Amino acid sequence: MVLRMNESHPRISKAVIPAAGLGTRFLPATKATPKEMLPVVDKPAIQYVVEEAVGAGLSDVLMITGRNKRPLEDHFDRNYELEEALIKKGDQERLAKVQESSDLATMHYVRQGDPRGLGHAVLCAAPHVGNEPFAVLLGDDLIDPRDPLLARMVEVQEREGGSVVALMEVEPSQIHLYGCAAVEPTGDADVVKVTNLVEKPDPAEAPSNYAVIGRYVLDASVFGILRETEPGRGGEIQLTDALQKLAADESVGGPVHGVVFKGRRYDTGDRGDYLRAIVRLACEREDLGPDFRNWLRGYVTEEMQGL
């Protein structure tokens, strides 16, 4: 089926990136450095997320921050002293890299203040977003740019209206780590209709092995529901609870669909997956890959011989 944009559904231009978390899994590295600024090869993780939003056509980015997150704002701002020093050295290559982040998108920032969960972080975006549909990108999930998930989600939302979540099949034993979706098939192989959502269910009670991962395209009606949503699991306002209400009653804000993602995803909120992401992305870089792969082969061979 070929997707065709429905003109009655506004084109999406705004992305919201919640970035107020404390990053406790990476202590002590995150004691004074936001977890979103941890480098993945030679760019902070958050820059990959902003680049993904821009690649999907979203040029207006609102970051939901908190205390000690000033480095995020500094990274996407101009650094005139550094730029001037590079200009004097004639180092155009590094100058371009420095300027790249400040030229990516129109950046906005708002503090969450009281960290009351993902649903509350999304609600903080309401004054900026208004009545338009918008995207939410979680900074811990890096999606490989060769597997354009967000662009596909935007296409589905512009056709169907309502909201769209990203889904990924996981091992049943791992579903308790995610929000889980009950789904029905549609005419598109990679698109399902979401009929119910459960936050971190017991594997024996999970309606499927479709896990909700950190990409959403949301109808603005979600704000009204979030304002009335009581704290749920963990004493936090859960976005999953609001989406469950949307899925149960389409008259509130349209249907909820899911795009089933089978591409490359890196969970940089997990230390092991963070390291694997660095290794994989470094191996695939033209400037770093050949030498790094040769070293890695030798290292693995030595380790295997030592077993």
C-alpha positions in Angstrom: 0.0 0.0 0.0 1.3 3.4 -0.9 1.0 6.1 1.8 -0.6 9.3 0.8 -0.7 12.3 3.1 -4.2 13.3 4.2 -4.4 17.1 3.9 -6.7 17.2 7.0 -3.9 16.1 9.2 -1.3 18.9 9.9 2.2 18.3 8.8 4.5 17.7 11.7 7.4 20.1 12.3 8.1 19.9 16.1 10.1 17.3 18.0 10.3 17.0 21.8 13.3 15.4 23.4 13.0 14.6 27.2 16.5 15.0 28.7 16.0 15.6 32.4 17.1 12.2 33.7 19.9 11.8 36.2 21.8 9.0 34.4 22.5 7.1 37.5 23.4 3.9 35.6 26.5 5.7 34.4 27.8 7.1 37.7 30.4 8.4 38.4 30.7 9.6 34.8 27.4 11.4 35.0 28.0 13.1 38.3 28.8 16.4 36.6 28.2 15.5 32.9 24.7 14.9 31.5 24.3 11.4 30.3 23.1 12.7 27.0 26.5 14.3 26.5 28.4 11.0 26.8 30.3 10.5 23.5 29.3 7.9 21.0 32.6 7.8 19.0 33.1 11.5 18.6 29.6 13.0 19.0 27.5 13.2 22.1 24.6 10.8 22.1 22.1 13.6 22.0 23.4 15.0 18.7 22.5 11.7 17.0 18.9 12.1 18.3 18.6 15.7 17.1 20.0 14.7 13.7 17.4 12.0 13.4 14.6 14.5 14.1 16.0 16.8 11.4 16.4 14.0 9.0 12.7 13.3 9.3 11.9 16.9 8.5 11.4 18.2 12.0 13.3 21.5 12.2 11.8 22.8 15.6 13.3 20.9 18.6 12.2 21.4 22.2 14.5 19.8 24.8 13.0 19.1 28.2 15.9 19.5 30.6 16.6 19.8 34.4 19.3 20.9 36.8 22.9 20.4 35.6 21.8 20.1 32.0 23.4 23.4 30.8 26.0 21.6 28.7 23.2 20.5 26.4 22.3 24.1 25.6 26.0 25.0 25.2 26.5 22.1 22.7 23.8 23.3 20.4 24.9 27.0 20.7 27.7 28.9 19.0 31.1 28.8 20.6 32.7 31.9 19.1 36.0 31.7 20.9 36.6 28.1 19.7 35.5 28.9 16.2 37.8 32.0 16.1 40.7 29.8 17.2 40.0 27.3 14.5 39.7 30.0 11.9 43.0 31.4 12.8 44.6 27.9 12.5 42.9 27.4 9.2 41.4 24.2 10.5 38.2 24.2 8.3 37.5 20.5 9.0 37.1 20.9 12.7 35.4 24.2 12.3 32.7 22.6 10.3 32.2 19.9 12.9 31.9 22.5 15.7 29.4 24.6 13.7 27.4 21.5 12.6 25.6 21.1 15.9 24.6 24.8 16.2 23.2 24.8 12.7 21.1 21.7 12.9 17.8 23.0 14.0 15.9 25.7 15.9 16.5 24.7 19.5 14.3 25.5 22.5 14.6 24.5 26.1 12.3 24.2 29.1 13.0 22.7 32.5 10.9 19.9 33.9 11.6 21.0 37.4 9.9 18.2 39.4 10.9 14.9 37.7 7.5 13.1 37.7 8.0 10.7 34.8 7.9 10.6 31.0 4.3 11.7 30.8 5.0 14.7 32.9 8.0 15.6 30.7 5.8 15.4 27.6 3.2 17.6 29.3 5.9 20.3 29.8 6.0 20.7 26.0 2.3 21.6 25.8 2.8 25.4 25.6 5.3 25.1 22.9 3.5 22.5 20.8 0.0 23.9 21.0 -2.6 21.9 19.0 -0.2 20.4 16.5 0.9 16.8 16.3 4.5 16.3 17.4 7.2 13.7 17.7 8.9 12.6 21.0 12.4 11.1 20.8 13.9 9.5 23.9 17.6 10.2 24.1 18.6 6.7 25.3 17.5 5.1 22.0 19.7 5.7 19.1 18.3 4.6 15.7 20.7 3.9 12.9 20.2 6.7 10.3 20.2 3.9 7.6 17.0 2.6 9.1 14.7 5.7 9.0 12.1 4.8 11.7 10.8 8.3 12.5 10.2 9.3 8.9 8.0 6.2 8.5 6.1 7.0 11.7 5.4 10.6 10.4 4.1 9.2 7.1 1.7 6.9 9.0 0.5 9.7 11.2 -0.1 12.0 8.3 -2.2 9.4 6.6 -4.1 8.0 9.6 -4.1 10.8 12.1 -4.1 10.0 15.8 -0.8 8.8 17.4 1.9 6.4 16.3 4.3 4.5 18.5 7.4 2.6 17.6 7.3 -1.2 18.3 10.0 -3.8 18.3 9.7 -7.5 18.9 11.7 -8.7 22.0 12.2 -12.0 23.7 9.1 -12.7 25.9 11.4 -12.8 29.0 12.4 -9.2 28.3 9.0 -7.7 27.9 8.8 -6.7 31.5 11.4 -4.0 30.8 9.1 -2.2 28.3 5.7 -0.9 27.7 3.8 -3.6 25.8 1.2 -3.3 23.0 -1.8 -5.5 22.1 -2.1 -5.1 18.3 -4.2 -5.9 15.3 -2.8 -6.2 11.7 -3.5 -3.6 9.0 -3.0 -3.6 5.3 0.7 -2.6 5.8 3.2 -5.3 6.8 5.1 -2.9 9.1 2.0 -1.2 10.6 -0.3 -2.5 13.3 -3.3 -1.0 15.1 -2.7 -0.7 18.8 -5.7 -1.8 20.9 -4.2 -1.7 24.4 -0.9 -0.8 26.2 0.5 -2.1 29.4 3.5 -0.6 31.2 6.2 -3.3 32.1 3.9 -6.3 32.4 4.7 -9.6 33.9 5.8 -11.9 31.0 2.9 -14.3 31.8 0.4 -11.5 31.4 1.9 -9.6 28.5 -0.6 -9.3 25.5 2.3 -9.7 23.0 6.1 -9.4 22.7 5.8 -6.0 20.9 7.8 -3.6 23.1 7.3 0.2 22.8 10.7 1.8 22.1 11.6 5.5 22.4 9.9 7.1 19.4 6.4 8.5 19.4 4.4 10.7 17.1 1.5 12.1 19.2 -1.7 13.9 18.6 -2.0 17.0 20.8 -5.0 15.5 22.5 -2.6 13.6 24.7 -1.9 16.7 26.7 -5.5 16.8 28.0 -5.3 13.2 29.0 -1.9 13.6 30.7 -3.3 16.5 32.8 -5.9 14.0 34.2 -3.6 11.0 34.5 -2.8 9.9 38.0 0.7 8.7 38.9 1.0 5.1 37.9 3.9 2.6 38.1 6.8 3.9 40.1 4.7 6.9 41.3 5.2 8.6 38.0 2.9 9.9 35.3 3.2 7.3 32.6 2.9 8.2 28.9 1.8 4.6 28.3 -1.3 5.2 30.5 -2.3 8.2 28.4 -1.7 6.3 25.1 -3.8 3.4 26.5 -6.7 5.8 26.9 -6.3 7.1 23.4 -6.2 3.5 22.0 -9.4 2.6 24.0 -11.4 5.6 22.7 -10.6 6.9 19.2 -13.1 9.8 19.7 -10.7 11.5 22.0 -7.8 11.9 19.6 -7.9 9.4 16.8 -6.5 5.9 16.6 -3.1 4.7 17.9 -1.0 2.8 15.4 2.4 1.1 15.7 5.3 0.9 13.3 7.1 -2.4 13.8 10.8 -1.6 13.6 13.3 -4.3 12.5 16.4 -2.1 12.0 19.4 -1.2 14.1 18.8 0.3 17.5 21.2 1.1 20.3 20.1 1.5 23.9 22.7 4.0 25.2 21.1 4.0 28.6 22.5 0.5 29.1 26.3 0.4 29.7 26.8 -2.8 27.7 24.7 -1.7 24.7 26.4 1.8 24.9 29.8 0.1 24.4 28.5 -2.1 21.6 27.1 1.0 19.9 30.5 2.7 20.0 32.2 -0.4 18.6 29.7 -1.0 15.8 29.6 2.7 14.7 33.4 3.0 14.9 33.8 -0.1 12.8 31.5 1.3 10.1 33.2 4.7 9.9 35.3 5.2 6.7 37.9 7.2 8.6 38.2 5.0 11.6 36.9 1.6 10.5 39.8 -0.1 8.7 42.4 0.4 11.5 39.9 -0.1 14.2 38.6 -3.4 12.7 42.2 -4.7 12.3 42.9 -3.9 16.0 39.6 -5.5 17.1 40.3 -8.7 15.2 43.7 -9.0 16.8 42.3 -8.3 20.2 39.5 -10.8 19.9 41.9 -13.4 18.6 44.2 -12.9 21.6 41.3 -13.1 24.0 40.1 -16.4 22.4 43.5 -17.9 22.6 43.7 -17.0 26.3 40.5 -18.9 27.1 
